[in-house]
Amino acid sequence: MEVEEIEYKNNLLFYTILKNLIKCKLSENKMIMLAQLIDENISLSATQLIELLKGNVVKEDVKTYDDYVTLLNLCNEDNYGMWCDLVLLSLELLLAKNLILEESKAYARSQYNESIDSNNDRLSFNYDMVNLEFPYGQRVISALLVYALTDVKRDYEFVLVSSGRTIKDMNKRIEEVTSKYKINANNIFMIIMDESINQSIISTAGSTYESRVEGVLRSISENVRCRVHDKFIPSVEYDYTFELDGKIYGVSAKRTLRERYKQNFEDVNQLSVDAMFLVTLGIDLNPEKLNNIMQRHGYFVVVAQEVYEAQDYFKNNKRVISSKNFNTEYLRKLFAKFI
């Protein structure tokens, strides 16, 4: 596929307008006001319209005024008609953006909650995969909704059944702009959506592996501490320590190991804890790594139930615990044998 220079420049202008509109941080009412001012005064010259817009919508004493002026300065006599069309389309898309974000978040969250509710083992491999479902699902459903929003060829009226928002007029505008300026509204708007989705996912992501380990530890012990240095060897730091029946146990929580299993690799006899637990999914814990760990007295490894069941070298080692058995009752029986 060969991209013509004019096509590239027009799409670049469209993206730049979208980005600058976002920087302006306009409220919904302000976006509607800007759209109305452009629509009602498009017969003016470029200079006249820009002067009119400078005196309205965003005031000079507002922090985002410079961003607003930058948006207006993208307009000149040569690109006046296209600038107006692209700003109007951008405003309509941005007014729909938050709706898409909330719809996708709600849908992905409901699917995530259903999957989580059916899995009680927070350290299992299945639970770990489900935990990725929310951020991944949010991206997938957002992409599907953006496509539905910008697909000018579809034969149905509403993009979102739950909101019932009609987008016939938006589709008409997209079709006109696409035809006139070779704008790819779907791909360019998806760049904007990706950026917003990433920010949303950061603030609403599912629990981390470490936080899930902490939750399990708190179901085992009433005394769980985070980021604790060893009393005898201060350079050794535990992700967690927990107390059970008067003894203190160190925990290193690593979703996957790579070479990090060598960290804090001191013999327990030299440490201030009574035993050491390495909690991991186990997907990259091969026999060689396991043997290296088990050379140390007082070390135990906790792996995901599915991974434990799949490997004989886990099941044949009494100091390897499946996540399903990582509980108070099982640990007491285990400690009676080894500690």
C-alpha positions in Angstrom: 0.0 0.0 0.0 1.4 3.4 -1.0 0.5 6.4 1.2 0.2 9.6 -0.7 1.8 12.7 0.9 -1.4 14.6 1.0 -3.1 11.7 2.8 -0.3 11.6 5.3 -0.5 15.3 6.0 -4.2 15.4 6.3 -4.3 12.5 8.8 -1.4 14.1 10.7 -3.5 17.3 11.0 -6.5 15.3 12.2 -4.4 13.6 14.9 -2.8 16.9 15.9 -6.2 18.5 16.2 -7.4 15.6 18.4 -4.3 15.8 20.6 -4.6 19.6 21.1 -8.3 19.4 21.9 -7.5 16.8 24.6 -4.8 19.2 26.0 -7.4 22.0 26.2 -9.4 19.8 28.7 -12.7 21.2 27.6 -15.8 20.2 29.4 -18.6 18.7 27.5 -20.4 22.0 27.5 -17.3 23.8 26.2 -16.9 21.3 23.4 -20.5 21.7 22.4 -20.1 25.5 22.5 -16.9 25.3 20.3 -18.7 23.1 17.8 -21.7 25.5 17.6 -19.5 28.6 17.1 -17.7 26.9 14.3 -20.8 25.6 12.7 -22.7 28.9 12.9 -19.9 31.1 11.7 -18.2 29.0 9.1 -19.0 31.6 6.4 -16.5 34.0 8.0 -12.9 34.1 6.8 -10.3 32.0 8.7 -8.9 35.2 10.4 -12.4 36.3 11.4 -13.4 33.0 12.8 -10.2 32.5 14.8 -10.5 36.0 16.3 -14.1 35.1 17.3 -13.0 31.8 18.8 -10.1 33.4 20.7 -12.6 35.5 22.6 -14.8 32.6 23.6 -14.8 29.1 25.0 -11.4 29.4 26.8 -10.5 32.6 28.7 -6.9 34.0 28.7 -6.5 33.5 32.5 -7.1 29.7 32.2 -4.0 27.4 32.2 -5.0 25.6 29.0 -5.4 28.9 27.1 -2.0 28.4 25.3 -3.1 24.9 24.2 -6.4 26.4 22.9 -4.5 29.1 20.9 -2.2 26.4 19.5 -5.3 24.5 18.3 -6.7 27.7 16.7 -3.3 28.5 15.1 -3.5 25.2 13.2 -6.0 26.9 11.0 -5.1 29.2 8.1 -6.7 30.4 4.9 -5.3 27.5 2.9 -6.7 24.7 5.1 -9.7 26.6 6.6 -12.5 24.3 5.3 -10.6 21.1 6.3 -9.7 22.5 9.7 -13.3 23.3 10.5 -14.5 19.8 9.3 -11.8 18.0 11.3 -12.4 20.0 14.5 -16.1 19.3 14.3 -15.5 15.6 13.7 -12.9 15.5 16.5 -15.3 17.2 18.9 -18.0 14.6 18.2 -15.5 11.7 18.6 -14.2 13.1 21.9 -17.7 13.5 23.2 -18.1 9.8 22.5 -14.7 8.9 23.9 -15.6 8.9 27.6 -18.8 7.0 26.8 -16.7 4.3 25.1 -14.2 4.2 28.0 -17.0 3.7 30.5 -18.8 1.2 28.5 -15.7 -0.9 27.8 -14.6 -0.7 31.4 -18.0 -1.8 32.7 -18.3 -4.7 30.2 -14.7 -5.9 30.9 -15.2 -5.5 34.6 -18.4 -7.6 34.6 -16.6 -10.4 32.6 -13.6 -10.2 34.9 -15.8 -10.4 38.0 -17.6 -13.5 36.7 -14.4 -15.3 36.1 -12.8 -14.2 39.4 -15.9 -15.4 41.4 -15.5 -18.9 39.9 -11.9 -19.2 41.0 -11.0 -19.2 44.7 -7.2 -20.0 44.4 -5.6 -16.6 43.9 -2.2 -18.0 43.3 -3.3 -20.4 40.6 -2.3 -20.1 36.9 -6.0 -19.8 35.9 -6.5 -16.9 38.3 -3.4 -15.2 37.0 -4.7 -15.4 33.4 -8.1 -14.1 34.5 -6.4 -11.2 36.2 -5.1 -10.2 32.7 -8.6 -10.4 31.4 -9.7 -7.0 32.6 -7.0 -4.8 31.0 -6.9 -7.0 27.9 -10.7 -7.1 27.7 -10.9 -3.4 28.1 -8.6 -2.9 25.1 -10.5 -5.5 23.0 -14.0 -4.1 23.7 -12.8 -0.5 23.2 -11.4 -1.4 19.8 -14.6 -3.1 18.8 -16.7 -0.1 19.9 -14.4 2.4 18.1 -14.8 0.3 15.0 -18.5 0.2 15.4 -18.5 3.9 16.0 -16.5 4.8 12.9 -17.7 2.1 10.5 -19.6 4.1 7.9 -20.8 1.0 6.1 -22.7 -0.7 9.0 -26.5 -1.0 8.7 -27.5 -0.5 12.3 -28.3 2.7 14.2 -26.9 2.3 17.7 -23.3 1.4 18.6 -24.0 0.8 22.3 -27.2 -1.0 23.3 -26.9 0.0 26.9 -26.6 3.7 26.2 -28.7 3.9 23.2 -26.7 6.8 21.7 -27.5 7.4 18.1 -24.5 8.1 15.8 -26.1 8.5 12.4 -25.0 12.1 12.1 -21.5 11.3 13.2 -21.3 8.5 10.6 -22.5 11.0 7.9 -19.7 13.4 8.9 -17.1 10.7 9.0 -18.1 9.6 5.5 -17.9 13.1 4.1 -14.6 13.8 5.7 -13.1 10.5 4.6 -14.2 11.1 1.1 -12.9 14.7 0.9 -9.6 14.4 2.8 -8.7 10.7 2.8 -8.9 10.7 6.6 -8.8 7.3 8.3 -11.0 8.1 11.3 -11.0 4.6 12.8 -7.2 4.2 12.9 -6.4 7.8 14.0 -9.1 7.8 16.7 -7.9 4.4 17.9 -4.5 5.9 18.6 -6.2 8.5 20.9 -8.3 5.7 22.5 -5.3 3.6 23.2 -3.6 6.4 25.1 -6.7 7.0 27.2 -7.2 3.2 27.7 -3.7 2.8 28.9 -4.2 5.6 31.5 -7.5 4.1 32.6 -5.9 0.6 32.9 -3.1 1.9 35.1 -5.7 3.4 37.5 -8.1 0.4 37.5 -5.9 -2.6 36.8 -6.6 -5.9 38.5 -4.6 -7.0 41.5 -0.9 -7.6 41.1 0.6 -11.0 41.8 2.3 -9.6 44.9 -0.9 -8.2 46.3 -2.6 -11.6 45.8 0.2 -13.3 47.7 -0.3 -10.8 50.5 -4.0 -11.6 50.6 -3.3 -15.3 50.9 -0.7 -14.7 53.7 -3.3 -12.6 55.6 -5.7 -15.6 55.5 -2.9 -17.7 57.1 -1.6 -15.2 59.7 -2.8 -12.2 61.6 0.8 -10.8 61.6 2.0 -10.1 58.1 4.6 -7.5 57.4 5.8 -6.1 54.0 9.3 -5.2 52.9 11.2 -6.4 56.0 15.0 -6.6 56.3 16.6 -9.6 58.0 17.8 -8.8 61.5 21.1 -10.8 61.1 21.8 -9.9 57.4 20.3 -6.5 56.7 21.1 -6.8 53.0 18.5 -9.5 52.8 15.0 -8.1 52.3 11.8 -10.1 52.4 8.8 -9.2 50.3 6.7 -10.3 53.3 7.1 -12.0 56.6 4.3 -13.8 58.4 4.0 -15.3 61.9 2.4 -18.7 62.6 2.5 -20.5 66.0 5.2 -18.2 67.4 7.6 -18.6 64.4 8.5 -16.1 61.7 8.7 -17.0 58.0 10.2 -15.0 55.2 8.5 -14.8 51.8 9.8 -13.9 48.3 7.0 -13.4 45.9 8.0 -13.6 42.2 5.3 -14.2 39.5 8.0 -15.6 37.2 11.6 -16.3 38.3 14.1 -15.7 35.5 17.3 -15.3 37.5 15.7 -13.6 40.5 15.3 -16.8 42.4 19.0 -16.3 43.3 18.1 -13.2 45.3 18.1 -13.6 49.1 19.7 -16.9 48.6 21.2 -17.3 52.1 21.0 -20.4 54.2 18.1 -20.1 56.6 20.4 -21.0 59.5 22.1 -17.7 58.9 18.8 -15.7 58.8 16.5 -14.5 61.5 13.5 -16.3 60.0 12.6 -19.9 60.8 12.0 -20.8 57.1 11.9 -19.2 53.7 9.1 -19.4 51.1 9.5 -18.7 47.4 6.0 -18.1 46.0 5.8 -18.2 42.2 3.6 -19.4 39.4 6.3 -22.0 38.6 6.0 -21.8 34.9 9.7 -21.2 34.5 10.9 -23.2 37.5 12.8 -26.1 35.9 14.4 -29.0 37.7 17.8 -27.3 37.7 16.5 -24.2 39.4 14.4 -26.2 41.8 17.5 -28.3 42.8 19.5 -25.1 43.4 16.9 -23.8 45.7 16.3 -27.0 47.6 20.0 -27.3 48.4 19.3 -24.8 51.1 17.9 -26.0 54.4 14.5 -24.5 55.4 13.5 -23.4 51.9 10.0 -24.1 50.6 8.5 -23.4 47.2 4.8 -22.6 46.4 3.7 -23.0 42.8 0.4 -22.7 41.0 -1.9 -25.7 41.4 -2.1 -26.4 37.6 1.7 -26.2 37.2 2.2 -28.4 40.3 0.0 -31.1 38.9 1.6 -31.0 35.5 5.2 -31.8 36.7 6.3 -34.9 38.6 9.4 -33.1 39.9 7.1 -30.8 41.9 4.9 -33.6 43.2 7.9 -35.7 44.2 9.4 -33.0 46.3 7.9 -32.7 49.8 9.1 -29.1 50.1 7.1 -28.0 47.0 3.6 -26.9 47.9 0.7 -26.4 45.4 -1.1 -23.1 45.8 -4.3 -25.0 46.6 -2.6 -26.3 49.8 -1.0 -23.0 50.9 -3.1 -22.6 54.0 -2.8 -22.7 57.8 -3.8 -26.3 58.2 -1.4 -27.7 55.6 1.5 -25.5 56.8 1.2 -26.7 60.4 1.4 -30.3 59.2 4.4 -29.4 57.0 6.2 -27.6 59.7 5.8 -30.6 62.1 7.9 -32.6 59.6 10.6 -30.1 58.6 10.9 -27.4 61.3 
